[in-house]
Amino acid sequence: MPRTSPLLATLLALATTAGATGTDAIVQAWPARKPVRDAALEARVEAAMRGLTLRQKIGQMTQPEIRAITPEEVRDYAIGTILNGGGGWPGQDRAATPAQWRELSEKFQAAALQATPGIPLIWGTDAVHGHNNVRGATLFPHNIALGATRDADLVRDIGRATARAIRASGLHWAFAPTLAVVQDVRWGRTYESFGVDPALVKRLGQASVGGLQDGMKDGRGVLATAKHYIGDGGTRRGIDQGVTQASPADLANVHGAGYLGALDAGVLTVMTSFSSWTDSAGYVEHGKMHGNAVLMTGVLKERLAFDGLIVSDWDGIGQVPGCTPEDCPAAINAGIDVVMVPFKWKAFYDNTLRAVERGRIPMARIDDAVRRILRVKFSIGIQPAVPATVEAMQAPELARRAVRESLVLLKNRPGLLPLKGTARLLVVGAAADSLAHQAGGWSVTWQGRDTTNVDYPQGTSLLAALRQRLGAAKVTFDADGSSSDPKDFDAVVAVLAETPYAEGEGDVRITENLRFSRRHPKDAEVLQRVAGRGKPVITLLYSGRPLYVNDLANKSDAFIAAWQPGTEGAGLVDVLVEPVAGKAWPAFTGRLSFPWPAGPCQFSSHEARPWWPVGGGLSGKEAKADTKPLPEPADPAPICPL
């Protein structure tokens, strides 16, 4: 491309937070790609463009939340896309059936086609580990667990199953996968990442996009979203929506790896990050990504030849200096095509119309955005080829396999696992029978913690799966471990768990550290009650990140990183208990995609002396084990070193 193209030069002059200084170095850090366009598709786009008024074009760019808009308003404003956030359901009924979701989708679609004949509406949703907003859908292990499998074919199959579930409910667009390469595990979205290795993120991200979009034109696949562009996993101290300090080369080669894989897979939508970027090579602050014309237009659209659309994150434009969530010409000028403005969308619509009329947003930028939107819409078959049934949203055997293959065995006493099929077990820890803890964040609701087992009618907790396998009479559940004597059993299974969380609320604050016992003292007390009582203890940890657990591992004969496995607890039992006669025990095949900390302050994904490095983990078939207790360093006073 030229040193600075005319379009980019215009946008740089209009965007408030992007500076032209160093533009060439930033852009040229990325590999140049050539656009590939379909002449018939482009002709269809141009024909549709000729029939749209300015108001209709702005409607195409506006994305409200379903709780804040009616089908009639979709028609009146020619709205082109809608979304449901975590906790947004048809009629605000979290028990809404696939048929009810489909019915609402069809009403919105009919209204959109009345406003703009031939131009459909698309509906997006955060389907980050299955179609996780809809009751009854299979929930898969989160990406951190899938990273431990390193299995691109498995990830692709999960993408296909997720797409099928989304189509069953009449939706078209998944806001997934997350392509973050996490640098500090204090970040509350660590579990949305496949790992710390850019090559792994690229390979699995490409597989996820390929799976989600497979059969898209036939009504089976959905639009995938590469998110959050860019550097969301690199923020200093893991602060959500914080500042990523990286050189242009690292921004491209580390944080950009997943996007190159997604582009190779044909991704059609990209979501902008809430985070900011500071060039650590030149110590230049480039500000919020939502206002960064160099990265969105200069790099993504021009250098990488991305012809799809860029969508903002939830009210993200409001974080650009000089903007509010309902008024931000700078973000549109920088390259945002679809603006996610969930509740104040009418004000945004009016303000954007005035901004164009007054010359604050060039008409050429509006036309570019709408061409991209139409190009995406005309690339997908709108009518679903999947029945609107609960069964269409379920893939229990696939999820069970994903659970089984993602578990990482961090400690084991030789000969302990698998447990005998005749074993009498004491199960402790409230999370053993909690599908909310098993599923984690982004599960039925946004944070995932204001749910009960009733919200997961398709799910099987670990406790239920153990009872199904061994018989209810052989499995005793004592949530806090205070009412049973371990000596009366063959073994104890203890389940410890982080409280579910999602973006922002899951961050480990600067005054805190990674010691699980400090963050969840009641769980640590449960383990203390049953440890050293004469029977082996197998501990499973449900977590969205690696945590410091040396004290807990020292009290356990086996310790398993189970991540947040989703709705299929039977996958845990497949590895814990010996198989039925004639089948081979699968052993533990999961290997860490993040280092596992040896101390409470080991936040970095590049820790030099972890307990286990990336790639670490046992099979369970080892004949010897290191029996030396792990060191138990005290928490630093007053906080971890900055």
Residue, then its C-alpha position, 0 to 999 in steps of 0.5 A: m500500500p502507499r505510505t499513507s493511502p488517501l482514505l487513511a489520511t482522511l480518517l487520521a485527520l478526523a479520528t481524535t485518538a489516532g496520530a499519523t506519527g509512526t504509521d508506516a512502521i505500525v502498518q508494515a509490521w503486518p504481512a501484506r495481503k491481497p483482497v479477493r472479491d466475488a464479482a457477483l457479490e460486489a454487484r449485488v452489494e452495489a445494487a442494494m446500495r443504490g436503493l438506500t437512503l442516508r437514514q437507512k444506511i445509519g440504521q444498518m450501522t446501528q446495533p441495539e439490544i433486544r431488550a431495548i427494541t421492538p420489531e416495529e422499531v426495527r422497521d421504522y429505523a431500518i435497523g440492520t443488526i441486533l444482539n442479545g447480551g448475557g442475560g437478554w432473552p425473548g420476553q426476558d424469560r431465561a427459560a425461553t425455548p428454541a422455538q420462542w427464540r426463533e419466533l422472535s427472530e422471525k418477527f425482527q426479520a420480517a420487520a427488517l425486510q419491510a424496511t429494506p426489501g432484500i436486505p436481511l437483519i442479522w442477530g448476534t450473540d455471545a456464544v463463547h462455549g456453546h450457545n451459552n445464553v439459551r437454556g438447554a444448550t450443551l455448554f463446552p469447556h471454555n477455551i483455556a481447556l480446549g487449549a490444553t487439548r491442542d486439538a484443532d479438529l475437536v475445536r472445529d467440531i465444537g464450532r460446528a455444534t455451536a453454530r447448529a445450536i445458534r441456528a436452531s434458535g434463529l440467530h446468525w452471528a457468534f461473537a466468538p472466538t476470543l483470540a487473546v494471547v494472555q500475558d497476565v493471568r490476573w485478567g478476568r477473561t483468561y479462560e476465553s483464551f486458548g493459551v500463551d503461545p501465539a501459534l496455538v492461538k492462531r491454529l485453534g482460532q482458525a479451526s474455531v472460525g472454520g467450524l462456526q462458518d462451515g455451511m454458512k450459506d446453507g443455513r447451518g453455519v454462522l458468522a464468526t467474530a475475531k475478537h477483541y482487536i487487538g491486544d486485549g490479553g496484553t493489558r498491564r497487570g491484567i486489568d480488563q479494558g486497560v493498556t497493552q504496552a507492546s512494540p508494533a512487532d509484538l502487537a503484530n506477531v504475538h497479539g495479531a497471530g490469531y487474527l491472521g489465522a481467522l482471516d485465513a479461515g475467511v472470518l467476516t466480522v471483527m470486534t474491537s477491543f475495549s483496551s488501549w495500546t501504547d507503543s513500547a518501542g517509541y513510548v507513544e500512547h495510541g489510546k483506545m482501540h475504538g478510536n484507532a484508525v491506523l490499526m482498524t483501517g490502516v492495518l486491518k482493512e488496508r494492509l490485511a485486505f479485510d473486506g468484512l465488517i468491524v463491530s464495536d463492543w458494548d458501548g465501547i465508543g463511549q470510551v473514546p476521548g470526546c465521545t459518549p456511547e450515543d455520539c462518536p463520529a471519531a470511532i466511525n471515522a476510525g473504522i467502526d462499521v457496526v456500532m453496538v449501542p445496546f440501549k441508547w441507540k435512538a440517540f446514537y441514530d439521531n446524533t450520527l445522522r446530524a454528524v453526517e449532515r454537518g460533515r463530521i463523518p464523510m459520506a464515503r465512510i458511511d458508504d464504506a461501512v454499509r458496503r461491508i455490512l451488505r457484503v457480510k449479509f449477502s454471504i450468509g444464508i439467512q434462513p436456518a436449516v436446523p430445527a428449532t428444538v432443544e435436541a438440535m442445541q445439544a452435543p453431549e458426546l462431543a462435549r464429554r470428549a472435550v472435557r475428558e481430553s482437556l483435564v490436566l493432572l498436576k499431581n498423582r500417587p502412582g496406582l491411585l487413578p483410575l478409581k475402581g468401578t466398585a469404589r465407595l467414594l466420599v465427595v466433598g465441596a459444594a461445587a461437586d453438585s453445582l453446574a454453575h461452578q462447572a460452567g463458569g462465566w458466560s453461562v445462561t447469564w453474563q457472569g454465570r453465578d446467578t444460576t442454579n442447576v435448574d438452569y441447566p436441565q441438559g447438564t450432569s454435575l460431577l456428583a450426578a455422573l459419579r452416582q450414575r457410574l458407581g451407583a448412588a449407594k456408593v457415593t456419599f455427598d458431604a458438601d463441607g466435609s463435616s458429617s462423614d469420616p473418610k475412613d468409611f470410604d475407599a477414597v475422597v473426591a474433593v471439588l474446589a472452585e472459583t466463583p463464576y465470573a466474566e469480564g471485569e468482575g473476574d480480574v484479580r485486583i492489585t491488592e490480591n494474589l493467586r492463592f486459592s486458599r485466600r480467595h476461597p477459604k471455605d473450600a480450603e477448609v473443606l479439603q483440610r477436614v478430609a485430608g490426612r484422615g487415612k484415605p486418598v484424596i483426589t482434588l479437582l479444581y474448577s478455575g478460569r486461570p492457573l492459580y497458586v495451590n501448593d498448600l492444597a496439592n500437598k493435602s491431596d494425593a492427586f490434583i487435577a486442573a479441571w478448568q470450567p468443564g461445562t455441562e457434561g460432568a460424565g467427561l470427568v468421570d471417564v478419567l477418574v473411574e476405570p472404564v467398563a470391561g473391555k474398554a481402555w482407560p484414556a488416561f490424562t492427555g491434557r497439557l497446560s497451555f499456560p504455566w502453572p504458578a509455584g507462588p502466589c505472585q506468579f502472574s506472568s504467562h512467561e514465568a521462568r520458574p513455575w510449578w509446571p511449565v507450558g506443556g506440563g502435565l502427567s498421564g496418570k500412568e507414571a510408575k514413580a512420583d515426586t513425593k517431596p512436599l511443594p514449598e508453601p511461600a507466604d503471601p508478600a506484605p503488603i501486596c505482590p511486587l508491582 
